[in-house]
Amino acid sequence: MKTNNTITARVSCVQKNQFMLLPCEGESKSVNADKELLGKLKGKFYNLGLEPPVVGDYVKVITNEYGDALIDEVLPRETVFKRPNRSGHSEGFVKNLLEETIVANFDYVFIVTSLNQNYNENRIARFVSITLNTGAKPVVILSKADLCDDVELKVEITKAICDKADVIAISSLTGYGIEQLTPYLQKDKTIALVGSSGVGKSTLLNTLNGGDLMKVNHIRDSDGKGRHTTTYRQLVKLECGVWIMDTPGLREIGVLDMEEGIDETFSDVVSLFDKCKFNDCSHTNEPGCAVLAALEDGTLSEERWNTYLQLHHENEWGKAKMMQIAKFTREYQKMCKAAGSRCCIANR
């Protein structure tokens, strides 16, 4: 006789319309918690336009011993990592700005950047801002310390980017600094790995597990860049019981609705605003401007100030675009209702 059970599982991998699912501990004895299930979405996700689950999501699943399991519901998320989706358009030609959820339900974000040509303070600040906005703890991992002659200096420079982030220099090749990651490797905690391609995320994952889990590609010596080793997002469980999300290499990531995270990352910059002579200071040419004074005496670098302005510009642009889309949607709904339309938007 065909039997179906409803269980809770976690999404470990997504490829097109197929989902790999890991049953959670304590589920029915008829389900092997160590065995992945292949799942598909129930029709209501398509009929109602529901957001599909992503790697890291906990879901309610209807098992089927004779076929694929069916994902019935996505459980509430604790943390999410999102990015703007411009649908392939450049900034000036975006018509529909959407948010793309990348991964969900993580406790720490390991922001991996290598101590070679890849090292970039602006990129680190960007990732730290996004992480802080999710509520997770940012941990900046400076990889390939064996290739750097001034590791401690780079650590101090990175710490100056944001006092809310932990900074650890490591070398997966020599083992340098790896022991400093132990406090984060707790059973049932989840770590999301982010960073550009070729910075050593997969090598780090293999090192933490004590064996090969991920394929590793070599980088180009000429520019320090590499091919994307991980081609899709996936969730793996290490021997110590910690969950790790490995994501495809992200060279750049956009900012959307990130004001709180940006201000936390640049708390030193924000603190200057209260010291300006005028409350509506634009920090361009006003007398008594604390920002201009800090730029002049060197306590605030031009690069850090410009990075702050750039991130806020992206954030404001994204919010304005989302407001335009929301206004269009409201007007379209009113038009459909006034015409007695049965369009899907008007009836949602």
N, C-alpha and C positions, 0 to 999 in steps of 0.2 A: 504493500500500500504506500502511496506517495505521501510523505510527511513534510510539513513546512514548519519552521520555527522562526520566531522573531528574536534576533539577538542584537547586541551592540558590537560594532566593529570599528576599526580605525583604517582610514584610507592610507595605503602605503605607496601607491603609485597610480598615476593617471596617464593613459595613452589613448588619445582620441575619445571614443565613447565607452572604453572599458576601464574598470577600476579594480585594482588589487586591494583586497580587504583582509585585515588581520583581526580575528575575533578577540575581544577583550577578555582578560582573565576573569574567571568566575562565571562564565557563560555556561549554557547547557552542556552536559557531558557528551551529548551527541555531536558536539562540534570540537574539533581539535584546535586548541588555541595557538598551536605552533604552525598550523597549516593555513596558507593564504587561500582566500576564496576569490573567484572571479565574479565580479558583479556588474550589473547594468542598472541604469536609472529606470524607475517606474515612469509610466507615461505622463503622470501629472507634472513632472518636472518640465516637460515640453509643452503640455497643454496650458499650464499656468505661468509659464515663463519663469520658473523658479531657478535661482542660482544653483548650479551643480556643485557637488562637494569638491574639495581640493585636497592635496596631500596634507595629512595631519588632522583632517576632520574626523570627528566621531559621528557615526551614522547608525540609524536603525535599519536593519537588514532582514529581509525575509529569505531564509535559506531554501534551497531546492536541491534535493539529493540527486535529481535527474537532469539538472541544468544550471544555468547561471543564477546566482543570488540576485535579488532585486533590492536596490536601495530605496527605502520608503521615506526617509526623513534625515535631514542634517541637523544634528544637535547644536545648541548655542555654542558659539566660539568664545574662548577666553581672550585670545589675541589673534590678530590677522596681519599679514604682510601684503600690502597692496601697492599697485603702481598705476598711473594713468595710462589708458589705452587710447592712443590717437588714431587707431585704425589705419596706420600706415601713412597718415598725412603729416606734413610739416606744421609747425605751430600756427602759421598764419592762415592755413587752409583747413583747420579742423572744424568739422560740422557737428560731429557727435563725439563728445569726450566721455568715455566710460572709465570705470575703475575695474581693474583686473586683479582679482585675488590670487596671490601666488601660493602661499602656504598658510596654515592655521594652527593654533594651539601649541605655542612654543614658550619656553621659559627664558631662554637666553638666545641672543643672536651673536654668533661668532662672525665678526667682520674681518675677513682674511685679506690681507694685502702683503705682498712680498717686499722685502728690503732690497729691491733692485730698481729698474726703471719704472716698475708699476706703482711705486710709492707715490701717493698723491693726497695731500692734506684735504683738498676740496672734496674728493670722493669720500674720504673717511668721514668728514663732517656731514655729508649728505646721508650716508648710511646710518650714522649715529642719530641724526635728527629723526629719521624715519622710524628707527627702532624705539627711541624714547616715546614717540607718539603712540606706539602700540601698547606700551606698558611693560614690555619685556626689558631685560637687562642687556645693554650692549657691551660686548667684550671684543676689543680690537686685538686681533692676532697678527703680529708682525712676523710673517714666515720667512724662511730662508735666511735666518740670522747668520749662517755660516758664510754668506756672500757679502756681508756688510762689515766694514771696519769700525764704524761708530754706532754700534747697537744702542748703547745707553743714551746717547744723544738723541737718536731717533725715538726712543721710548719717551724721553722727556718732552720732545716736540709734540708727539702724539697725545700725551697726557694733557698738554696745554690746549688742545682742540676742544675738549669737554671734560669737566671734572666728574661727570656722571658715568663715564665709561671706564671700565677696567682696561688696562693695556698690558699685553704680555708678548714678549719676543720669544720665538721658538725656532728650532731647526729640526725638522722631521728626519733629516739625514744623520745628524749627530746626537739627537735626543736632548739638545739644549733647551731648557725651559718647559719641556713637556710636563714635568711634575707640577708646575704651577696651574695646570688645567684641572687637576684632581678635584678641587672643590665644586666644579661645575658638573662633574661626571657622576651624578647621583641617580640611583635607580628611579625609573619612571619620569625623570625630568626630560624635557625635549629641547634640543639645540638646533637652531637653523643656521646653516652655513651659507654665507653670501660673500660675493667678491668677484672680481674679474676672472676671466679664464686664464689658466696658467699660473695662478698664485699659490697652488699647492693644497687646495681643499680636499681633493681625493686622496692625496698622499697623507695629509693629516688624518683623515678618517681611517685609512689603513693602519697608520701608526697607533692611533688610539685603540683600535680593535686588536692589535697584535697580529694581524694577518691581512691578506688581500681581500678587500670587499669591492673596491672600485678600480676600474681601469685608469691608468695614468698615462698622459701624453706629455712629451717633452716640449719645452718652450723654445722659441727662437732666440739665440744669443744676441742677434742684432738689435732687437727692440724689447726683449723681455716679455713678449706676448705669446700666447699659445692658442691652440684650437680648443673648442669646447669639449672637454672630456665627458662631462655629464650632459646628455642630450635631453633628459626629461627629469622632472622633479621626483624624488623618491624618499621614502622614510625607511630607515634601517635601525635595527636594535643591536647595540654592541653587547659583548659578553658581560659587561658590568651592569647592564640593564638600562642604560641611558638610550634615549631615542635621538637619532640625528637625521635632520633633513638636508639632503644635498641638492642644491639647485644649479641649473645651468649657469655658466659664467655670465655675469651682468657687468658690462663695461660702464654703463651709465644707467641711472634710474631717475625717473621724474619725481616731482614733489607735488602733492595735492592735499589740501586741507591739513597742513602740517605745521601750523603756526606755533602750537604749543611745543612741539618737538624741536623746532628751529630755535625758539627762544631759550629752551633748556640747554641746547648745545652751545649757544652763544650768550650765555648768562652774563659774561663779562662785558659784552657789547651792550646788552639791554640795560645793565646797571648804570651805564653812562647817561642814558636818556634822562633819568631823574635829576642829573646834575647840570643839565642845560639851563641857561638863563630863561628861555621861553618854553612854555609848555607845548607849543605847536612848532617847535624847532624842526626844520627839514634837514638839518645836519649838512647843509651845503655852503652857506656863507654868513650865517647869523653870528653876531658877536656873543661871546659867552657860551659857545657850543662846546660841550664837553667831548664830543666825538672828534671834532676838528682839532681840539687841543691834544687829545690822546694820539691822533694821527701825527701831529706835528712833533710831539716829544718822543714818539716811538713806542709808547706803551700799548698802542693798538696798531697792528701792521695793516698796510694797504690791502694786502692779499686777504687777510681775515675779514676786513670790512667789506671788500668787494664780494667775497663769498657769501656773507650774510645777506647783502643786497640782492645777489643773484637768486638765492634760494627763496627769499621773500617775494621777488618778482615772479618766479615760477608759481609759487603758492597762490598769489593774488590773481594771476592769469587763470589758473585752474579754477579757482572759486568763481570768478566772473563767468567763465565758460559754462560751468555747471548751473549757475543761476539763469543764464540764457536758455539752456536746454530745459530747465524746470519750468520757466515761463512759457516756452513753446508748448510743452506737454500739457500745461493747464489750459492754455488757449485752445489747443486741439481737442481736449476732452470736452470743453464747453461747446465747441462747434459741433462735435459728434452728437452730444446729448440734445442740442437744440434742433438738430436735423433728424433726431430719432434713430441715429445710426446704431448698429449693433457691432461696431468695431471693437476689437479686443481691448484697446486702451480705454475707451469710454466705460467699459463694463468691469474694469478691474477695481 
